[in-house]
Amino acid sequence: MRTPPEPPTLSCYDGERKPMLLSVKVKPNSRRPHLEECPDGSLVAHLKSPPVEGKANEELILRLTEKYGVPKSRIRIKSGFSSRNKLVEIVY
């Protein structure tokens, strides 16, 4: 069984949940779905789902839950819901 990756460490954790904002560029209808990290800290998400009826957004959230090991309820698309460039908030 595969264990989820460790979430990034927060430098000043005081018991509160802290949001992390990610800039994500989505590329739907990809043959090989994967997440690609850029040197500036942003992500490029190659997704298999088409950008129809929110299917690509759902797949993006599922991929981020696998990568960061947090439940779906703690990931939210703050802006860019119908755009390829999104701002995603992950709360630890």
Wavefront OBJ file of the C-alpha trace (Angstrom):
o trace
v 0.000 0.000 0.000
v 1.331 3.394 -0.993
v 1.738 5.965 1.768
v 0.826 9.573 1.014
v 3.682 12.043 0.708
v 4.530 14.260 3.641
v 2.968 17.723 3.423
v 5.350 20.655 3.214
v 6.488 21.824 6.623
v 5.300 25.146 7.914
v 7.916 27.301 9.562
v 5.722 28.720 12.346
v 2.978 26.243 13.159
v 0.950 27.433 16.132
v -1.908 24.916 16.102
v -4.044 26.795 13.584
v -4.840 25.691 10.073
v -2.804 27.688 7.605
v -3.672 28.119 3.939
v -1.176 27.524 1.169
v -1.857 29.161 -2.192
v -0.746 27.459 -5.391
v -0.705 28.789 -8.913
v -1.769 25.931 -11.209
v -1.852 25.814 -14.998
v -4.214 23.083 -16.217
v -3.741 21.184 -19.455
v -6.861 19.029 -20.002
v -7.199 16.081 -22.394
v -3.621 14.917 -21.795
v -2.639 11.374 -22.670
v -0.520 10.852 -19.564
v -1.938 12.606 -16.485
v 0.621 13.935 -14.000
v 1.569 16.988 -11.949
v 4.701 18.882 -12.913
v 6.404 21.256 -10.480
v 7.970 24.438 -11.870
v 11.059 26.083 -10.353
v 8.962 29.064 -9.186
v 6.765 26.811 -7.010
v 3.774 26.686 -9.336
v 2.318 23.506 -10.829
v 1.362 22.366 -14.304
v -1.412 19.783 -14.115
v -1.716 17.466 -17.105
v -5.219 16.007 -16.736
v -6.984 13.276 -18.661
v -10.472 14.761 -18.171
v -11.989 17.245 -20.631
v -12.772 20.801 -19.493
v -16.519 20.130 -19.557
v -18.944 20.468 -16.634
v -16.135 20.787 -14.085
v -14.636 17.341 -14.765
v -11.094 18.699 -15.127
v -11.490 20.669 -11.879
v -12.623 17.521 -10.060
v -9.637 15.571 -11.375
v -7.309 18.430 -10.382
v -8.596 18.324 -6.803
v -8.178 14.534 -6.672
v -4.583 14.778 -7.936
v -3.787 17.453 -5.348
v -5.240 15.298 -2.533
v -2.889 12.494 -3.584
v 0.127 14.802 -3.804
v -0.346 16.703 -0.538
v -2.172 14.060 1.533
v -5.078 16.274 2.599
v -8.815 15.583 2.272
v -10.790 17.034 -0.647
v -12.661 19.315 1.737
v -9.448 21.238 2.439
v -8.720 22.040 -1.216
v -10.585 24.792 -2.998
v -10.230 26.635 -6.272
v -10.167 30.310 -5.281
v -10.072 31.781 -8.774
v -9.989 30.582 -12.359
v -12.741 27.980 -12.108
v -13.390 28.190 -15.860
v -9.845 29.158 -16.834
v -6.668 27.164 -17.441
v -4.800 29.306 -14.907
v -6.093 28.703 -11.394
v -5.325 29.809 -7.875
v -5.817 26.879 -5.506
v -5.947 27.085 -1.719
v -4.888 24.108 0.393
v -5.546 24.316 4.135
v -3.390 22.211 6.463
l 1 2 3 4 5 6 7 8 9 10 11 12 13 14 15 16 17 18 19 20 21 22 23 24 25 26 27 28 29 30 31 32 33 34 35 36 37 38 39 40 41 42 43 44 45 46 47 48 49 50 51 52 53 54 55 56 57 58 59 60 61 62 63 64 65 66 67 68 69 70 71 72 73 74 75 76 77 78 79 80 81 82 83 84 85 86 87 88 89 90 91 92
